[in-house]
Each structure stands twice: as C-alpha cells, then as structure tokens.
Amino acid sequence: MCNKPHQFILDGYAGILYFWGKSNTMQFPAHLKYTKDHEWILIEGNTGTIGITDFAQRELGDIVYVEIEGAGEHMSRESVFGTVEAVKTVSELFMPVSGTITEVNAGLESAPESVNQDPYGAGWMIKVNLSDLSETDALLSAEEYQQLVGA
C-alpha cells in the first residue's frame, strides 16, 4: 500500500518521496459499537465479538502480552475481563456488555502483536453470549467514538 506522497527539496532538486507501510489513518468501522474505555464489539444476533480499538492499540504501543480472565464465566458490563501488556504499560480490558465468555482468541497467546496489526480482525479478544441485548443501546457509534478520541 502506498501512502500519501510527500514533496521534498534536496540541494536544489525537487522530488517526491512515497512512504510505504501502515497507514497513519485510524480506522473506525461503522458496523461496530464502541465504549469510552476503547473496546469495540461486533454484534451478531446474541453473540458479541470484543477487542480494543485502533486508537487504543496505537496509544499502548507494541503489545507483548494479552491475558484474558473469566473464560466460560458470566461477567457484568464494565467488569474487567483481562489485561493488555505493552512494552511500557499494562491496561485493563472492560466488558462493554454483560454476558458469558464463550471463546477466547487463542492466537493472541503466541501472537499478541495481532492486536497492533489487525485490531478489528485477527486481534479480536473474546466472544460472548449477550445476556441483555438492550445494553448495546448505551454504546457509542463509530461517529460518536471518533469525536470522543478527537479524530
């Protein structure tokens, strides 16, 4: 992927330099719901897939470890379901809705960097069976979350 070209002048010669690699544009997929604590949830029927946002992973930096607690347990909205450890910090993960954790992304154990590389895909963290679908009404839309983080 080629990002935006940048013009430069060196010793009187003008040129264009193309930067290759990860885009600096943050992603806010419209089909997801968001929390003020920077988690996202994809709702499919009574199942929710949860992870952290692109904004959150950028703020944390290189993620080196993901610990998920409560697999198989029912957890209340806003309770801690795990932690994300980056090179310089550890951050708690909060349930965006109440539900039973039905699946944990086992791939994160050997590749926690997936959260940095693909926060809305391979970097998902847990799947839950939602116990109260009406709780999703309190979550933020992509536009509201974008305003929250100032993007």
C-alpha positions as CSV (number, residue, x, y, z in Angstrom):
1,M,0.0,0.0,0.0
2,C,1.4,3.4,-0.9
3,N,0.6,6.2,1.4
4,K,0.3,9.9,0.5
5,P,3.3,11.2,-1.4
6,H,5.4,13.9,0.2
7,Q,7.3,16.5,-1.7
8,F,10.9,17.5,-0.8
9,I,13.7,19.6,-2.0
10,L,17.3,18.5,-1.5
11,D,20.3,20.5,-2.8
12,G,18.0,22.5,-5.1
13,Y,16.4,19.3,-6.6
14,A,12.7,18.8,-6.1
15,G,11.3,15.3,-5.8
16,I,8.5,13.2,-4.4
17,L,9.0,10.6,-1.8
18,Y,6.5,7.8,-1.3
19,F,6.2,6.2,2.1
20,W,5.3,2.5,2.2
21,G,3.8,0.7,5.1
22,K,1.0,1.0,7.6
23,S,-1.4,3.9,7.0
24,N,-1.4,6.6,9.6
25,T,-5.2,6.9,9.3
26,M,-7.1,5.4,12.2
27,Q,-9.9,3.1,11.4
28,F,-13.5,3.4,12.9
29,P,-15.6,0.6,11.3
30,A,-19.2,1.8,11.2
31,H,-20.7,-1.7,11.8
32,L,-19.1,-1.9,15.3
33,K,-20.2,-0.3,18.6
34,Y,-17.6,1.3,20.9
35,T,-17.0,2.1,24.6
36,K,-15.5,5.1,26.3
37,D,-12.8,2.7,27.6
38,H,-11.7,2.0,23.9
39,E,-13.2,-1.5,23.4
40,W,-15.2,-2.4,20.3
41,I,-18.0,-5.0,19.9
42,L,-19.4,-6.7,16.8
43,I,-22.9,-7.8,17.5
44,E,-24.2,-10.8,15.5
45,G,-27.5,-12.0,17.0
46,N,-26.9,-12.8,20.6
47,T,-23.1,-13.1,20.1
48,G,-20.6,-10.3,20.6
49,T,-17.0,-10.3,19.5
50,I,-14.9,-7.9,21.5
51,G,-11.5,-6.3,21.1
52,I,-9.7,-3.0,21.6
53,T,-9.9,-0.1,19.1
54,D,-7.3,1.0,16.6
55,F,-6.9,4.2,18.8
56,A,-6.2,2.1,21.9
57,Q,-3.6,-0.1,20.3
58,R,-1.8,3.0,18.9
59,E,-1.8,4.6,22.4
60,L,-0.5,1.5,24.1
61,G,2.3,0.9,21.5
62,D,3.8,-2.6,20.9
63,I,1.6,-5.2,22.6
64,V,3.6,-8.0,24.1
65,Y,1.0,-10.0,26.1
66,V,-2.7,-10.4,26.4
67,E,-4.3,-12.0,29.4
68,I,-8.0,-13.0,29.4
69,E,-9.8,-13.9,32.6
70,G,-13.2,-15.5,33.1
71,A,-13.4,-17.8,30.2
72,G,-16.7,-19.7,30.5
73,E,-18.0,-17.3,33.2
74,H,-20.8,-14.7,33.2
75,M,-19.4,-11.2,33.5
76,S,-21.2,-7.9,34.1
77,R,-21.0,-4.9,31.9
78,E,-17.9,-2.8,32.8
79,S,-16.2,-5.6,34.7
80,V,-12.6,-6.4,33.9
81,F,-12.1,-9.4,31.7
82,G,-8.4,-9.2,31.2
83,T,-5.3,-7.0,30.6
84,V,-3.2,-6.0,27.7
85,E,0.5,-5.5,28.3
86,A,2.6,-3.2,26.1
87,V,6.3,-2.5,26.3
88,K,5.8,0.4,28.8
89,T,2.3,-0.1,30.3
90,V,-0.5,-2.5,31.3
91,S,-4.1,-1.7,30.6
92,E,-7.3,-3.4,31.9
93,L,-9.9,-4.7,29.5
94,F,-13.6,-3.9,30.3
95,M,-16.7,-5.7,29.2
96,P,-18.8,-3.5,27.0
97,V,-21.9,-5.6,27.8
98,S,-23.0,-8.3,30.2
99,G,-22.6,-11.9,29.0
100,T,-20.9,-15.3,29.2
101,I,-17.4,-15.6,27.7
102,T,-17.8,-18.4,25.2
103,E,-14.5,-18.1,23.3
104,V,-11.0,-16.6,23.8
105,N,-8.8,-15.8,20.9
106,A,-6.1,-18.5,21.5
107,G,-3.9,-17.0,18.7
108,L,-3.1,-14.0,20.9
109,E,-1.1,-16.2,23.2
110,S,1.6,-16.8,20.6
111,A,1.0,-13.6,18.6
112,P,-0.2,-10.7,20.8
113,E,1.1,-8.3,18.1
114,S,-2.0,-9.2,16.1
115,V,-3.8,-6.6,18.2
116,N,-1.5,-3.9,16.8
117,Q,-1.5,-5.3,13.3
118,D,-5.2,-6.0,12.9
119,P,-7.3,-4.8,15.9
120,Y,-10.6,-5.4,14.2
121,G,-9.7,-8.7,12.7
122,A,-7.1,-11.2,13.9
123,G,-6.7,-9.1,17.1
124,W,-10.1,-9.8,18.5
125,M,-10.0,-11.0,22.1
126,I,-13.2,-12.7,23.2
127,K,-16.7,-13.8,22.1
128,V,-19.6,-13.5,24.5
129,N,-23.2,-14.7,24.6
130,L,-25.0,-11.5,25.4
131,S,-27.4,-11.6,28.4
132,D,-29.1,-8.3,27.8
133,L,-29.1,-7.0,24.2
134,S,-30.6,-3.7,25.4
135,E,-27.2,-2.8,27.0
136,T,-25.9,-2.2,23.5
137,D,-28.0,0.9,23.3
138,A,-25.6,2.7,25.7
139,L,-22.6,2.0,23.4
140,L,-21.1,4.6,21.0
141,S,-21.5,4.7,17.3
142,A,-18.3,5.0,15.1
143,E,-19.0,8.7,14.7
144,E,-19.5,9.3,18.4
145,Y,-16.3,7.3,19.3
146,Q,-14.4,9.3,16.7
147,Q,-15.5,12.5,18.3
148,L,-14.5,11.1,21.8
149,V,-10.9,10.5,20.7
150,G,-10.7,13.7,18.7
151,A,-10.0,12.0,15.3
